[in-house]
Amino acid sequence: IMALRHYTLDVRLSAPADSPSIVRGLQTIFQEQEMTETVHNTEGHGYLATFIGKNGRFLILRVLSQGLVTIDLQCSEGDDLAHVDHVGVAFRGLPALRRGADVDRYWPTADGRLVEYDIDEVVYEQDSDYQNIKILHSSQFGNILILNGDVNMADSDLAYTQAIMGGGREQYAGKEVLVLGGGDGGILHEAVKLKPKMVTMLVIDGCRKHMRKTCGDVLDSLQGDFYQVLVEDCVPVLKKFAEEGKMFDYVINDLTAVPISTAPEEDSTWEFLRLILDLSIKVLRPDGKYFTQGNCANLTDSLQEYEGLLGRLSCPVSFSKEVVCVPSYMELYPSQTRHCNYL
Amino acid sequence: IMALRHYTLDVRLSAPADSPSIVRGLQTIFQEQEMTETVHNTEGHGYLATFIGKNGRFLILRVLSQGLVTIDLQCSEGDDLAHVDHVGVAFRGLPALRRGADVDRYWPTADGRLVEYDIDEVVYEQDSDYQNIKILHSSQFGNILILNGDVNMADSDLAYTQAIMGGGREQYAGKEVLVLGGGDGGILHEAVKLKPKMVTMLVIDGCRKHMRKTCGDVLDSLQGDFYQVLVEDCVPVLKKFAEEGKMFDYVINDLTAVPISTAPEEDSTWEFLRLILDLSIKVLRPDGKYFTQGNCANLTDSLQEYEGLLGRLSCPVSFSKEVVCVPSYMELYPSQTRHCNYL
């Protein structure tokens, strides 16, 4: 399928009175390129014209009051960009948007910013019963796991795994560890190196094959000397553990980020998060620790909401947080590790 | 000045034959919003129509052969987005481009990807004799220094300074250190903590006031117990040092990244880089080390060109490299520290 390149070129004129001569200069250039102009009636909202060229080239020239000039050029991939850089003003050109391409390179951050990744291959794509799973290859971050459109974990992101395990300050040797989620296998892969008594992992989807740099061979078998992987919904299993009085030294929740919405009454994710948190505290030894991720550092309201929730749990907890840089996220992820000391 | 929001919504139809009904559905919606349609003659390159609405709203609907449908909507900031999400297809919407805004949020990466920063304030802007200097505030990265449009250093980027100083593996105590560039003061700030004999810094522009988290108070005075800052062009000073036989244990070049262009004969930056490298080696003790940054990990050709250059220096050197994640760069920066052991 033919994909489009969409170039944007903007300039704010220091003297709005220059607009007419800029427009005339650009019109001349576009006409030289044999583009057909249509001037639109904007009912007083500035000058707006569209130009149709050869090979499906399409250009929009807009001049808004007070001197903002914008140019949009859409052309097919491989077409040469028409030169608009010799009309006497410095246009600010951004890298072209690639639209309708086979591989999507745009994966916005949790706080809604547009970022382009260096994706060169779709490694895996599947709709599971629970979510849309994509594994895309980035030339710098390696394989990236994307769940429901959110960048989750890449080969480059050992920093994430290290942070959610306590930043290297914990002694896992001889301890019982419960991992909720963590389907990329990173936490399990790192934890078994630390000679734990037993790591139990509750997960619904695994990344055994395509996130090998993250999980190593630890997901090749669901059972090892120091670990077991239970492919089950975590809520009933947690309830069963709590009833049986089964206790852990560490619970690492890699299931859920703090929801972006700050309205707990409207977002059932908050209810789920609270349920997991309550059940986790029930299976945690009195001196145990609970680790989880927060969300993007910019979502201060959501993080505050979460900290309020920690104060309203059925038993009191204390907590601390740490901000880390996860390479493939392209944003700072504060409260990445939020560890709650059971009191 | 009125700024624009530019929304893009794209969908690739699984059955291109659905195009006419999609177009009719969208036309109906746009007409309900009292938008005036102009259908353009594309000479066989698909359906293309522009719609002009109230308050300067402007919409483009394109249907390309084989089922790519694109919608562009430009409206003023604060205008509500027209709803195009109930026509039976799932459009992929990206965060709106903010065009003509007072503060520019788009600072492409070294490898040409479009990334949006959470910029909320222009802290400082100035054209010096050498470059355009901007300091912009990001809510997550803190103050960001941007030189000639390239993101250089932010409050969040201690990792950069640590890497270019040798990743914490060097003993600076009692040593003589020469810093080239480093106008943000980060290297000097960290180096003086390590009890060096003397740090000499050669710099043309300083960030004393606005990059305080990076430089501390070290740039408040050009002279301290263990350092001196020379505000001079580094080439003649390096030549003078070489003539006088002045020698250093470490030379840290924070002046120049490896050029993006891979054609040394066409880019004088390569010549400058080679000159600095040759002069630096001349003032380096036989067991001294030279540290510098590379460039974005994706620029493999440029980095290879640079490594070739290291093999053609007037005296033989060995080198190693390390890739680090610099938070505000939003890309991996390999060969960040390239340390060359003088043989």
Interface residues (C-beta under 8 A of the other chain):
Chain A: I1 M2 A3 L4 H6 T8 D10 R12 T36 T38 H40 N41 T42 E43 H45 G46 L48 T50 I52 K54 N55 G56 F58 I60 R62 L64 S65 Q66 G67 L68 T70 D72 Q74 R92 L94 P95 L97 R99 G100 D104 R105 Y106 P108 D111 G112 R113 L114 V115 E116 Y117 D118 S139 Q140 F141 S156 A159 C296 A297 N298 C325 P327 M330 E331 L332
Chain B: I1 M2 A3 L4 H6 T8 D10 R12 T36 T38 H40 N41 T42 E43 H45 G46 L48 T50 I52 K54 N55 G56 F58 I60 R62 L64 S65 Q66 G67 L68 T70 D72 Q74 R92 L94 P95 L97 R99 G100 D104 R105 Y106 P108 D111 G112 R113 L114 V115 E116 Y117 D118 S139 Q140 F141 S156 A159 C296 A297 N298 C325 P327 M330 E331 L332
